[in-house]
Amino acid sequence: MRVPLFSCLSRKELEVIAAILHERSYIAREIIFDEGDEGLGMYIIVEGKVKIYKKTLLNKKELAIMGANDTFGELALLDGAPRAASAVAEEPGIVFGFFRPEFLEIMESHHRIGMRLSFALACETANRLRASLGRDAAYASL
């Protein structure tokens, strides 16, 4: 399994992370989290597909379909704020949960891993923000 967010870590550092991940299985159309829920942590898709969407007054606006090795919910590691979007399993699948208390423990006990992960999370957040801004600009010009 190759997760881009963890590509900055050595094999030994990955073993530290692997030891604190929580495996979860989902059935098709099962809610992983709802917009507004407490942000407890992020998820890594092992198998299956997950749809990320925002609720609007009349329907749901799809933001992304994620697949194996993709991550979602990363902001919760950084701030624990309520979820900005919802996530639902599009098909049966398995995810690993990486939760904020364990992330904070890594920051305290494994400074190098914590620094590398924090930087990777910042880069991933910036990339998604840029993509979102570009997508919104494209819609505005239609």
Secondary structure, DSSP 8 states (H G I E B T S, - for coil): ---GGGTTS-HHHHHHHHTT-EEEEE-TT-EEE-TTS---EEEEEEES-EEEEEE-SSSEEEEEEE-TT-EE-THHHHH----SSEEEESSSEEEEEEEHHHHHHHHHH-HHHHHHHHHHHHHHHHHHHHHHHHHHHHHHT-
